Amino acid sequence: MALDPARTVAELWELQALTGDENGAQRVAWTETWEQAREFLRKAVADTGAVEEIDEAGNQWFTLRGGSERELLLGGHMDSVPNGGWLDGCLNVMAGVEVLRRIAAEGTPPLTVRLVSWADEEGARFGRSLFGSSAAAGSMRDQDELRARRDNDGIALPDALREHGVELDRALDARSQLANAAAYLELHIEQGPVLESMDLPLGVVLGTFGVERHQIRWRGQAAHAGSTPMDKRRDALAGAAKLALEIRPIAAEVGGGAVCTSGNVVCKPGIVTSVVETAEQLLDQRHLDADSLARLLASAKEASERFAAEEDVEVEWERIWNIEPILFDEALVELADESIREVCGTSHRLPSGPLHDAAEVARAGIPTVMLFVQSLRGLSHTKLEDTKPEHIELSVRALDLLATKTLERLSA
């Protein structure tokens, strides 16, 4: 069976018609609609002869046995956010299906080839992203906290998992799935504007940003808005506002693609007639280089102390979450770049701001690389998410060529 990238585009639209509505994709993990998507995948793979397995974390595997027990993994996720886009996640998997079809049609591959659909990459229902891949990678360390998570209807995460045949206490047993993995390849829409701004269809992902996420508490003094002179105020919001603006020049100074976001500020007492007494500010900082990420954090903390002194308020920091930068395998990055150039004529290397299942696989020590395909207007997690069909077809061709080159290298 020859590779047919147009079939991938058609199947993606078919999947959207099955699991979406007028508001977008509704393939939220641990729901019946998600199970419909998994059944759709099951039927799409059926003719390849690959054997299906659902592991202890709910990840869906399809294994095509080869001449070696060493394994080439192709993967992604079928779940979406509510009212999501038609490509986020499922493009990865459905493109993998087409590559698997081509490999199966040519006979026994030199290595075993496995397609994986990771369970709950998005974390949309319970707020825990990368569930299945972190379990398989062995990096899931928050079992007690996961037991306490509930969705908007009050349903506990362990109960929802059980409805889909998954026991939370056994999820880490999925680590056995990566025992023979020799390489992992993942295709994804960019979800950002870089490739479109450069008029390029495809790019190679160097790795995923490290993240520092903090809550910053500013404490001043409530006072009457009408009777308190401006120079006598201890306004907590003033400190937060200054920092929200200062993170722009901080990011520019550090450079290298640094991004900083003041995502929310909650003020109390929160009334128009009072100076703000407390302001709780959320700050997200990301960089591909660990030292640069540390500089972002240190500069922001120094700035906050300076602004606290200027406004006569107090400031304290609390880390919410962090993850180190994940760099992908250099040899696979070279192969991916070569594959894209052969398919498109030109390529570009860029980091990923969002995290992906590929980052968890790389953390487990498995050589990993990702391909990005252009996102129109840089939009994702919305029904407006889109990519040109011709670019989708190019991405399938590039993934297929990368799989071929990787198999050749691993079997040499």
C-alpha positions in Angstrom: 0.0 0.0 0.0 1.5 3.3 -1.1 1.6 6.2 1.3 -1.6 8.3 0.9 -1.4 11.6 2.8 -4.7 12.8 1.4 -6.3 9.9 3.2 -5.1 11.4 6.5 -6.8 14.7 5.8 -10.0 12.9 4.9 -9.9 10.8 8.1 -9.2 13.8 10.2 -12.4 15.5 8.9 -14.3 12.2 9.4 -13.1 12.1 13.0 -14.1 15.7 13.6 -17.6 15.0 12.2 -17.8 12.0 14.6 -16.5 13.6 17.8 -17.0 17.4 17.3 -19.9 19.8 17.0 -20.5 23.4 16.0 -18.3 24.6 18.9 -15.3 22.4 17.9 -13.7 19.1 19.0 -15.1 17.4 22.1 -12.7 14.5 22.6 -12.0 15.2 26.3 -10.2 12.3 27.9 -12.1 9.9 30.1 -15.4 10.5 28.3 -17.6 8.5 25.9 -16.6 10.9 23.0 -13.0 10.1 23.7 -13.8 6.4 23.6 -15.5 7.0 20.2 -12.2 8.5 18.9 -10.3 5.5 20.2 -12.7 3.2 18.4 -12.2 5.2 15.2 -8.5 4.8 15.6 -8.9 1.1 16.2 -10.8 0.6 13.0 -8.3 2.7 11.0 -5.4 0.5 12.1 -7.2 -2.8 11.7 -5.9 -3.6 8.2 -2.3 -3.2 9.1 -2.2 -6.3 11.3 -0.8 -4.4 14.2 -2.0 -5.8 17.6 -3.8 -3.5 20.0 -3.1 -3.3 23.7 -4.4 -0.9 26.4 -1.8 -0.5 29.1 -2.3 0.2 32.8 -2.4 4.0 32.3 -5.0 3.8 29.5 -2.5 4.4 26.7 -3.6 2.7 23.4 -0.8 0.8 21.7 -0.7 -0.9 18.2 2.3 -3.1 17.6 3.6 -4.3 14.3 6.2 -7.0 15.0 9.5 -6.6 13.1 12.8 -8.4 12.8 14.0 -7.1 16.1 12.5 -6.5 19.6 13.9 -3.0 19.5 11.1 -0.6 18.8 10.4 2.5 16.8 7.6 4.5 18.4 5.2 6.8 16.6 2.8 8.7 18.8 0.5 11.4 19.9 -2.9 11.8 21.6 -6.5 11.6 20.5 -8.0 13.7 23.3 -8.8 17.4 22.9 -9.7 20.3 25.1 -13.5 21.2 25.2 -14.4 23.2 22.0 -10.9 22.4 20.7 -9.5 22.2 17.2 -9.7 19.5 14.6 -6.0 18.8 14.5 -4.5 19.1 18.0 -3.3 15.7 19.0 -5.2 13.6 16.5 -3.1 14.7 13.6 -0.1 13.1 15.3 -1.9 9.7 15.6 -3.7 9.7 12.3 -0.5 10.6 10.4 1.1 7.7 12.3 -1.6 5.4 11.1 -0.7 6.2 7.5 3.0 5.6 8.1 2.1 2.3 9.8 0.0 1.3 6.8 2.9 1.9 4.4 5.4 0.0 6.6 3.0 -2.9 7.0 2.4 -3.2 3.3 6.1 -3.5 2.6 6.5 -6.6 4.8 8.3 -7.2 8.0 10.1 -4.1 9.2 13.7 -4.4 10.5 12.5 -3.2 14.0 9.2 -3.5 15.7 7.1 -0.5 15.0 4.5 0.7 17.5 1.9 3.5 17.3 0.7 4.9 20.6 -2.2 7.1 21.5 -1.3 8.6 24.9 -4.1 8.9 27.4 -5.1 12.4 28.6 -2.4 14.6 27.2 -4.5 17.7 27.6 -5.7 17.3 31.3 -8.9 19.1 30.3 -11.2 17.3 32.7 -9.1 17.0 35.8 -6.3 19.5 35.3 -3.5 16.9 35.1 -1.7 17.0 31.7 0.4 14.3 30.2 -1.2 11.6 32.3 -0.5 8.5 30.2 2.9 9.5 29.0 4.2 10.5 32.5 3.0 7.2 33.8 4.9 5.3 31.1 7.9 7.5 31.5 8.0 6.8 35.3 7.9 10.6 36.1 4.4 10.5 37.6 5.1 11.4 41.3 1.8 12.9 42.5 -0.4 9.9 43.1 -1.8 11.2 46.4 -2.6 14.6 44.8 -4.2 12.8 41.9 -6.5 10.8 44.2 -7.9 14.1 45.4 -8.6 15.7 42.0 -12.3 16.1 41.0 -13.9 17.4 37.8 -16.5 20.2 37.7 -19.2 17.7 38.6 -17.4 16.5 41.7 -16.4 13.1 40.2 -13.1 11.9 41.6 -10.3 11.1 39.1 -9.8 7.5 40.3 -13.5 6.9 39.8 -13.5 8.3 36.3 -10.4 6.2 35.4 -12.0 3.1 36.7 -15.0 3.6 34.3 -12.5 3.3 31.5 -10.7 0.3 32.9 -7.8 2.1 34.6 -6.7 1.8 38.2 -4.8 4.8 39.4 -2.6 2.8 41.7 -1.4 0.6 38.8 -0.8 3.4 36.3 2.9 3.4 36.8 3.0 -0.2 35.7 2.8 1.2 32.2 6.6 1.9 32.4 7.1 -1.6 31.0 5.9 -0.3 27.6 9.1 1.7 27.0 11.5 -1.1 27.8 12.5 -1.8 24.2 12.0 1.7 22.8 14.9 2.8 20.6 13.4 6.1 19.3 10.2 8.1 19.5 8.8 10.4 16.7 5.9 12.8 17.0 4.2 15.2 14.6 2.2 18.1 15.9 0.7 21.4 14.7 2.9 24.3 15.9 0.1 26.0 17.9 2.0 29.3 17.3 2.8 31.8 14.6 6.5 31.3 13.9 6.3 29.0 10.8 3.5 31.0 9.2 5.4 34.2 9.7 8.4 32.6 7.9 6.1 31.2 5.2 7.4 27.7 6.0 5.1 24.6 6.1 7.3 22.5 8.5 9.9 22.8 11.2 12.0 20.6 13.5 11.4 20.9 17.3 14.6 21.3 19.3 13.0 20.6 22.6 10.3 21.9 25.0 10.7 24.9 27.2 11.5 24.6 30.8 8.8 26.3 33.0 8.9 28.3 36.2 5.4 29.1 37.5 4.9 31.2 40.6 2.2 32.9 42.7 3.4 36.3 43.9 1.6 37.9 46.8 1.8 41.7 47.3 0.6 43.1 50.6 -0.1 46.7 51.2 -2.8 48.6 53.2 -6.4 49.1 52.4 -7.4 52.8 52.6 -10.2 55.0 51.4 -9.9 55.8 47.7 -11.2 59.3 48.2 -9.3 60.5 51.2 -5.8 58.9 50.8 -3.3 61.1 48.9 -1.5 59.3 46.1 1.9 59.7 47.8 0.6 58.2 51.0 -0.8 55.0 49.6 0.6 51.4 50.1 -1.1 50.0 46.9 -0.4 46.3 46.4 -1.6 46.5 42.8 1.0 49.1 41.9 3.7 46.5 42.6 2.0 43.8 40.6 1.4 46.2 37.7 5.0 47.3 37.6 6.2 43.7 37.5 3.7 42.8 34.8 5.3 45.4 32.6 8.9 44.8 33.6 8.8 41.1 32.5 8.8 42.3 28.9 12.3 44.0 29.0 13.5 41.1 31.2 12.5 38.6 28.6 14.1 40.7 25.9 17.4 41.0 27.8 17.7 37.3 28.4 16.7 36.6 24.8 16.8 33.2 23.1 13.1 33.0 22.8 12.3 33.8 26.5 8.7 34.3 27.3 7.1 35.6 30.5 3.4 36.0 31.2 1.5 37.6 34.1 -1.6 35.6 33.6 -3.8 36.8 36.4 -4.0 39.3 39.3 -6.6 39.0 42.0 -7.1 42.1 44.1 -8.7 42.5 47.6 -10.8 44.0 48.9 -11.6 44.4 45.2 -13.9 47.4 45.4 -13.7 50.7 43.6 -13.6 52.8 46.8 -10.5 51.1 48.3 -6.8 51.1 47.7 -5.8 47.5 47.0 -4.5 45.7 50.1 -3.5 42.4 48.6 -2.7 41.4 45.0 -2.1 37.8 44.1 -0.3 37.6 40.8 0.4 34.5 38.6 3.7 34.5 36.7 4.7 32.0 34.0 8.3 32.0 32.7 9.7 29.7 29.9 13.0 29.1 28.2 14.7 26.2 26.4 18.0 26.8 28.3 18.1 26.1 32.0 20.6 28.9 32.8 18.5 31.4 30.9 15.4 30.2 32.7 17.2 30.8 36.0 18.1 34.3 34.9 14.5 35.1 34.1 13.4 34.1 37.5 16.2 35.9 39.3 15.6 39.1 37.4 11.9 39.0 38.1 12.5 38.4 41.8 15.0 41.3 42.0 12.5 43.6 40.2 9.7 42.6 42.6 11.9 43.6 45.6 12.7 46.9 44.0 9.0 47.7 43.2 8.0 46.6 46.7 10.4 49.1 48.2 9.2 51.8 45.8 5.5 51.3 46.8 6.1 50.5 50.5 4.5 47.1 50.2 5.6 43.5 51.0 6.1 40.8 48.4 6.6 37.0 48.7 6.9 34.3 46.1 5.5 30.8 46.1 6.5 28.2 43.4 3.4 26.5 42.0 5.1 24.2 39.5 8.3 23.9 37.4 9.9 21.6 34.9 13.3 21.6 33.4 13.9 22.2 29.7 13.8 19.0 27.6 16.2 18.9 24.7 15.5 16.4 21.9 18.1 13.9 20.5 20.6 15.7 18.3 21.0 12.9 15.8 17.2 12.6 15.3 16.9 16.4 15.0 19.4 16.2 12.1 17.4 13.3 10.5 14.2 15.3 10.9 15.7 18.4 9.4 17.0 16.3 6.5 13.6 14.8 5.9 11.8 18.1 5.9 14.3 19.6 3.4 13.8 16.6 1.1 10.0 17.0 1.3 9.7 20.8 1.3 13.0 22.2 0.1 13.7 24.1 3.3 13.3 23.7 7.1 13.6 25.6 10.3 14.5 24.6 13.9 12.5 26.0 16.7 11.6 25.2 20.4 8.2 24.3 21.7 6.6 26.5 24.3 3.8 24.1 25.1 4.7 20.7 26.6 4.0 17.5 24.7 4.0 13.7 25.4 7.3 13.7 23.6 8.9 15.6 26.5 7.9 12.8 28.9 9.3 10.2 26.6 12.6 12.1 26.3 12.8 12.5 30.1 12.7 8.7 30.2 16.0 8.7 28.2 14.6 7.6 24.9 15.9 9.4 21.8 13.0 11.7 20.7 12.2 14.3 18.1 9.1 16.2 17.0 8.1 17.8 13.7 5.9 20.9 13.7 3.5 21.8 10.8 2.4 25.4 10.3 -0.7 26.6 12.2 -2.8 29.2 10.5 -2.9 32.5 12.5 -1.0 30.6 15.2 -4.3 29.5 16.8 -5.0 26.3 18.7 -7.3 25.1 21.5 -10.1 26.7 19.5 -12.5 25.7 16.8 -10.6 28.3 14.6 -7.5 26.1 14.7 -6.5 25.2 11.1 -3.7 24.1 8.8 -3.7 24.0 5.1 -4.5 20.5 3.7 -1.4 20.6 1.5 0.7 21.3 4.5 -0.9 18.4 6.4 0.0 16.2 3.4 3.6 17.4 3.5 3.8 16.7 7.2 2.7 13.1 6.7 5.3 12.7 3.9 8.0 14.1 6.2 7.0 11.9 9.1 7.1 8.9 6.8 10.5 9.8 5.5 11.8 10.4 9.0 10.5 7.0 10.1 12.3 5.4 7.1 15.5 7.1 7.9 15.3 6.3 11.6 14.6 2.6 10.9 17.6 2.5 8.6 19.9 4.1 11.2 18.7 1.9 14.0 19.0 -1.3 12.0 22.4 -0.5 10.6 
